């Protein structure tokens, strides 16, 4: 499904593998990240990435290893995109 097929701005679907919200566009995922950031704190720990399982965009916490540079960013081990 492409961004133009999305029902409306901010729409999301549930990833069948992780159960996370999958956003149709990177812009929608970044908007969700900004909204989540205000409610839960820890602004630097959230990232937008392309899911290797469902090809939608997810918002999630980077692992401590990733933040320290000891592990790849989510999606990069399979050729995903960077936020």
Secondary structure, DSSP 8 states (H G I E B T S, - for coil): --GGGSSSTT-EEE-TTT--EEESSHHHHHHHHHHHHHHH--GGGEEEEE-TTT-SEEEEE--HHHHTTSS--TTGGGT----
